[in-house]
Amino acid sequence: MLLKKTKFIGLMLFTLLFFSCDEKQFFSEYKELDGSWKKSDTLRFAFEQKDTVNPYHLFLNVRNNNDYPFSNMYLIVTMKEPGKKPTVKVDTLEYLMANPDGTLLGEGFSDVKESKLWYLKNFKFSRAGKYNVEVVQAVRETGKVDGVSELNGITELGLRIEKIK
């Protein structure tokens, strides 16, 4: 009986430690994809922000596998602020996704890699309320005007917001 109680307490302490380690995290959410990201798919994230004083770092977390055929990735990110006349901030972002030899960048031990990509650094939210962030992929092949209709190898895209200490 004492051994079971000790194991239970140990498990509870480990769980508490695991979940309390990420004090910087304000918001984190992932959108799952079926191994490809269609050009027509807009991934949407919504969150409530009350803090208009402190700065935050915003990241896009991309999980991709070996089916990803490009060395880089282009994303168009739109942030809509709350209010009757909302401010809309649109950015076109480019990220390096693979080494020159074709091996994927990012963290992970399997063929799935996760890349934590900068979106906004030291960003202060100007208004309290509900924010909406929309992300579309804008990858295209060299020499072609039209974007890739389906971007293979993308399994998830996440938005992470961290409070700066």
C-alpha positions in Angstrom: 0.0 0.0 0.0 2.8 2.4 0.9 4.5 1.7 -2.5 1.3 2.6 -4.4 0.9 5.8 -2.4 4.6 6.8 -3.1 4.2 6.1 -6.8 1.0 8.2 -6.9 2.6 11.1 -5.1 5.7 10.8 -7.4 3.4 10.9 -10.5 1.5 13.9 -9.2 4.8 15.8 -8.5 6.1 15.0 -11.9 2.8 16.1 -13.5 2.8 19.4 -11.5 6.5 20.0 -12.5 5.8 19.2 -16.1 2.9 21.6 -16.4 4.4 24.4 -14.3 7.7 24.7 -16.3 6.2 26.8 -19.0 5.4 30.0 -17.1 6.1 32.2 -20.2 3.2 30.7 -22.2 0.2 33.0 -22.5 -1.5 31.2 -25.4 -0.7 28.0 -27.4 -3.0 26.3 -30.0 -2.4 24.0 -32.9 -4.4 23.3 -36.0 -4.1 19.8 -37.4 -3.7 19.2 -41.1 -4.0 16.0 -43.1 -0.4 16.0 -44.2 -0.9 18.8 -46.7 -1.9 22.5 -46.5 -4.2 23.6 -49.3 -3.6 27.1 -50.7 -7.3 27.8 -50.0 -7.1 26.8 -46.3 -6.9 29.7 -43.9 -5.9 28.6 -40.4 -7.5 30.7 -37.7 -6.6 31.4 -34.1 -8.6 33.5 -31.6 -7.5 34.6 -28.1 -8.5 37.1 -25.5 -5.9 39.7 -24.4 -6.3 42.0 -21.5 -2.6 43.1 -21.1 -1.8 46.2 -23.1 1.3 47.1 -21.1 3.8 44.2 -21.3 5.5 43.0 -24.4 5.1 39.5 -25.8 6.8 37.3 -28.3 4.6 35.6 -30.9 5.7 32.4 -32.7 4.3 30.1 -35.4 5.1 26.5 -34.7 5.2 24.3 -37.8 5.3 20.5 -37.6 6.4 18.9 -40.9 7.7 15.6 -42.1 10.0 14.3 -44.8 7.3 14.9 -47.4 7.9 18.6 -47.2 9.5 19.3 -50.6 10.9 22.8 -50.2 13.9 24.4 -48.4 11.8 27.4 -47.3 8.2 28.4 -46.5 6.3 31.6 -47.1 3.3 32.5 -44.9 0.9 35.4 -45.0 -0.2 36.3 -41.4 -3.1 38.6 -40.7 -3.8 39.9 -37.1 -7.1 41.6 -36.5 -7.3 43.7 -33.3 -10.6 44.1 -31.4 -12.8 47.2 -31.6 -15.3 48.9 -33.8 -12.6 50.0 -36.2 -10.2 47.1 -35.9 -6.6 47.6 -37.0 -5.4 44.9 -39.4 -1.8 44.0 -39.5 -0.7 41.8 -42.5 2.8 40.3 -42.8 4.4 38.1 -45.5 7.0 35.9 -43.7 9.7 33.7 -45.1 11.3 30.9 -43.1 14.1 28.5 -43.8 12.9 24.9 -43.4 15.8 22.7 -44.6 19.6 22.6 -44.7 21.3 22.7 -48.1 21.6 18.9 -48.1 17.8 18.7 -47.8 17.6 17.6 -44.2 14.8 19.3 -42.3 15.5 21.9 -39.7 13.6 21.9 -36.4 13.5 19.7 -33.3 12.4 16.1 -33.1 13.8 12.6 -33.1 11.6 11.1 -35.8 10.8 12.2 -39.3 8.4 14.9 -37.9 10.2 18.1 -37.0 8.8 21.1 -35.2 10.1 24.6 -36.0 9.5 27.5 -33.7 9.4 30.5 -36.0 9.4 34.1 -35.0 6.2 36.0 -35.9 6.4 39.2 -33.7 9.1 40.1 -31.3 8.6 42.4 -28.2 5.0 43.1 -29.4 2.7 45.1 -27.2 -1.0 44.6 -27.8 -2.6 48.0 -28.3 -6.2 47.1 -27.2 -7.8 44.7 -24.8 -10.2 42.2 -26.3 -10.5 39.4 -28.7 -7.7 39.1 -31.3 -7.9 36.9 -34.4 -4.8 35.6 -36.3 -5.2 34.1 -39.8 -2.4 32.2 -41.6 -2.3 31.1 -45.2 0.6 29.4 -47.0 2.0 31.3 -50.0 4.7 28.9 -51.2 5.4 28.7 -54.9 7.9 26.9 -57.1 10.8 28.8 -58.6 9.8 30.7 -61.8 6.1 30.2 -61.3 3.6 32.9 -60.4 0.8 30.7 -59.1 1.3 29.3 -55.6 1.5 25.6 -54.8 -2.1 24.4 -54.6 -1.2 21.8 -51.9 1.8 22.1 -49.7 2.7 18.5 -48.7 4.4 17.5 -45.5 2.7 19.9 -43.1 1.0 18.1 -40.3 0.2 21.0 -37.9 0.5 24.7 -37.5 0.4 26.4 -34.1 0.4 29.9 -32.7 2.3 30.4 -29.4 2.4 33.6 -27.4 4.9 34.1 -24.6 5.0 36.8 -22.0 8.4 38.4 -21.7 9.8 38.3 -18.1 
